Amino acid sequence: MNKQWILSKFPVGEIKEGDLVYQESEIPELNEGEILIKNIYLSLDPANRGWMSGQKSYVDAMNIGDIMRGGTIGVVEETNNNDFKKGDIVNAMGGWQQFCVSNGKGVRKIPLDTGFPLDSFMSIFGMTGMTAYFGLLDITKPQEGETLVVSAAAGAVGSIVSQIGKIKGCRVIGIAGSQEKCDWLVNDLGIDGSINYKTDNLRGKLKELCPKGIDIYFENVGGPITDAVLSRMNIGSRISLCGLISAYNAESIAPGPAWGNLLVKRINLKGFIVFDYIKRYLEAYQDLSNWVRDGKIKYKNDIVPGLENASHAIKKLFSGENNGKLIVQIADL
Ligand SMILES: NC(=O)c1ccc[n+]([C@@H]2O[C@H](COP(=O)([O-])OP(=O)(O)OC[C@H]3O[C@@H](n4cnc5c(N)ncnc54)[C@H](OP(=O)(O)O)[C@@H]3O)[C@@H](O)[C@H]2O)c1
């Protein structure tokens, strides 16, 4: 039998009890070309909330009754597909469930001989690391001495962006939602300054910590934080528009930031989706793995045991309780 989370209602506002239901179904027999994957890790991401909205975005909309969509790492248990053998460790969109059946499309093998723990391929070497690497380096092309501001800086993506910014010689200022996160950014990750957007005077602190203005903004949040950052951006500065988490639970459209700043200051803003870079993941992995080995990058994973806890755990992303990349451990390898 296969335990699964099913989308039962399109959430309004925050995800609530009953929007997802936990149920059991039989594991189907494999057809020709299919594989059975036992899911080990499930990635919980802010994007999950958008996927539940019933709206098409860069991926098809989910329908009521669908297994909740999610990225996974798992092990091939049975195979009718010559490209995969039993025991292969694979990355897939395996969903919020114990087992998934796939025709192999979009399923990528994870090498076992890297010396890194498997959960690192859900975070630093997975979508999180790829997002940080390409979102910063490809979109904004940071130069030595420039000032980089990162929102949700203590989060999974933001903390890697902040550290890559330091590696590239930038002055890095991180914005986060608690003193503990702010201290971690400065004291452990070695960035130049941090701002607690819940307690500090954001505009005043940006002025103090970015005396030469802001050259690069790595946008994870949107809303009033963006507005404050835009007001200090330099002419010809760049923004990597990675995410807008402050709006994901919104029930109506909030008054936007002053986008006129984008025009007046000729700011170059480019949205992106990490999957655009799939063909270049190896390039990122080579740099990221060297930086982790050399101690230049630290990463944290927040692993929640038990698939049954997934719908509760995802709320941590929106309350800020997650401490690193939020992952559900569905089973032992
Ligand atoms: N473009 C892409 O391909 C792509 C790929 C992956 C992720 N992303 C985006 O990257 C961003 C970070 O994702 P992640 O997976 O690394 O999650 P994360 O940063 O580990 O977790 C989300 C964090 O967002 C902060 N947050 C939540 N609500 C907020 C609000 N209203 N205002 C300000 N901050 C808020 C919280 O930290 P605080 O305690 O600091 O508030 C929370 O810990 C998200 O916007 C996500 O959509 C984009």
The ligand as an ORCA input file, in Angstrom:
! r2SCAN-3c Opt
* xyz 0 1
  N      12.786     31.065     -9.200
  C      13.001     29.807     -8.872
  O      13.242     28.913     -9.694
  C      12.986     29.445     -7.410
  C      13.449     28.184     -6.989
  C      13.455     27.924     -5.602
  C      12.989     28.888     -4.681
  N      12.533     30.078     -5.177
  C      12.051     31.131     -4.239
  O      13.098     31.409     -3.327
  C      12.524     31.923     -2.116
  C      13.127     31.181     -0.925
  O      12.760     29.797     -1.008
  P      13.466     28.698     -0.040
  O      13.075     27.375     -0.572
  O      14.899     29.039      0.091
  O      12.702     28.914      1.354
  P      13.335     29.446      2.726
  O      13.962     30.788      2.427
  O      14.181     28.405      3.348
  O      12.019     29.615      3.603
  C      11.143     30.679      3.385
  C      11.530     31.903      4.253
  O      10.861     33.063      3.765
  C      10.726     33.993      4.813
  N       9.366     34.568      4.743
  C       8.182     33.928      4.818
  N       7.151     34.788      4.718
  C       7.714     36.035      4.597
  C       7.197     37.357      4.474
  N       5.873     37.586      4.451
  N       8.069     38.410      4.384
  C       9.405     38.195      4.413
  N       9.978     36.959      4.525
  C       9.140     35.897      4.618
  C      10.917     33.224      6.147
  O      12.163     33.657      6.716
  P      12.234     34.930      7.729
  O      12.281     34.372      9.107
  O      13.485     35.620      7.328
  O      10.975     35.743      7.509
  C      11.054     31.759      5.712
  O      11.945     31.005      6.490
  C      11.013     31.771     -2.252
  O      10.453     33.013     -2.633
  C      10.874     30.764     -3.379
  O       9.648     30.873     -4.063
  C      12.510     30.371     -6.497
*
